[in-house]
Amino acid sequence: MLKKIYFDYVYMNLTIDQSIVAYKKNEVPIGAALVYNKKIIIKGHNKTIVNNNPMDHAELLVLKKAARILTKIQLRESVLYSSLEPCPMCSHAINLFKIRKLIFGAYNIKSGAIDHGPRLLQLSNSYKNITTIGGLLEVKCEKFLKNYFKKVRRI
Amino acid sequence: MLKKIYFDYVYMNLTIDQSIVAYKKNEVPIGAALVYNKKIIIKGHNKTIVNNNPMDHAELLVLKKAARILTKIQLRESVLYSSLEPCPMCSHAINLFKIRKLIFGAYNIKSGAIDHGPRLLQLSNSYKNITTIGGLLEVKCEKFLKNYFKKVRRI
């Protein structure tokens, strides 16, 4: 059990590293990573500004690329890590891919859809076999988000 | 006013044509089209099977391509037509792109997120200036969906 939690910390730290990459590129600092069979398949970050596309959230990009790499339409045995609680769009994509476990860092009170707002993965018609864990390395995940929004407001 | 409604029928019929294209390719028959400045910018259909990606819904593909064609990150003055009530993923994408009007045909009682389920565009933090109209050419939109599911169940 301890070992399992330890792995989660390692993967979440890699996810946070991705959010720092986004921060340095002046993107909203959110990172995501997908783990399958205890191996990182893909990690990435938010690219809404560089791609001029408000849908290019870290989670969505990672899911899309993972499905291409694994050549699977469902990612049943996968774990998705995200530095921020996913929005409704990403939450439903997680549902469509039938992800086994979602682990996120910071809570998103305004736009989150896991433990806030519409709580999409708790609806009766969503995929039943998903476990969601929020708040892993929460403070570290929030740090760069807070810094980013301070910086944006200053401009 | 009459003229406006007439246009909506024309565009919805083009959208339904796209759902028929999907039907012929054994995809779930859902079509979408984006209109900007009274011109169709892009129309398309569901490609989840051919692209091996459960996220490749008609609406999401059309929004992504429209943003690329119009080189805009927001599609404020656009109208999105869909033959089926959008799911939570597509509904939030519509919200992110700040679409002005969404017109859909058939209602999706099980997985819709506009007039059913989480009703995402009615949440307090969603984009305020969107108008949604459901049920335009509803029976025609439903027809191919019903036929598709009959066909799938037979296999």
Interface residues (C-beta under 8 A of the other chain):
Chain A: T48 N52 N53 P54 M55 L60 L63 K64 A67 R68 T71 K72 I73 Q74 C87 P88 M89 C90 S91 H92 A93 N95 L96 F97 K110 S111 A113 G117 P118 L120 L123 N125
Chain B: T48 N52 N53 P54 M55 L60 L63 K64 A67 R68 T71 K72 I73 Q74 C87 P88 M89 C90 S91 H92 A93 N95 L96 F97 K110 S111 A113 G117 P118 L120 L123 N125
